[in-house]
Amino acid sequence: MGDDVDGSAPGDEVLGFKTLACYAELVTVSTDQIVRRQREMPWEEAGAFSAPGQTALEALAVGAGETVLIHAAAGGVGTVAVQLARARGATVIGTASESNHAYLRALGAIPTMYGPGLIDRVRALAPQGVDAALDAAGRGALLASVERVGDRDRIVTIVDLDLAERLGVRGIRGQRSAARLAELIRHYERGELRIHVRRAFPLPEAAAAHREVERGHGRGKVVLTVADPPPRP
């Protein structure tokens, strides 16, 4: 705990964020990057909470009665985006591999396969049209989005930034803040948001964790865990 720190005390359990250089047992962050951790939140969920949560919250612009198309809906960002959209009263169509369709239904989404024929499948599921889209998949998902969403200002990608510029849709890189993190905590407290941890790896096995992510088609987040320090003599 640094000098002149207000609002926190040694021993407080906090949830925070930092960009890069975070595969470590100890990380130093500013107090404007942390909020108090909810004690009922497992540490594995806490470790995976900020990045996908804040990205989804920034990217999602949908309200009650609207329909949103979320690409890669079973992934880390997609899992959060589906839950936030449902909490706002929106209908969610989510693309995912067939093995993740039951998972998406459990989150409250209408699942569909990605790939060839997606535009027709989305048209059949939402003949009235789609109000907004969030692309967390890439691989041409934006092309399907512009076919079904009338207002390109309501199409967002977090992965296909070059194509976004050519199509005139929004690309975001994920701006984070303690205020946004606190808003996510409120959703968690109300039971509207949970983080699915696909698998946890100890820190020395970080390379294996990356290989798991690179397999694709997984649901939720892969996390790294840090062992408790040995007791002092």
Helices and strands as residue ranges (DSSP letters): E 14-16, G 31-33, E 34-36, H 43-47, H 50-59, E 67-71, H 76-87, E 91-95, G 98-100, H 101-107, E 110-112, H 118-125, E 132-135, H 141-148, G 152-154, E 155-157, H 161-167, E 170-171, H 178-189, E 197-202, G 203-205, H 206-214, E 221-225
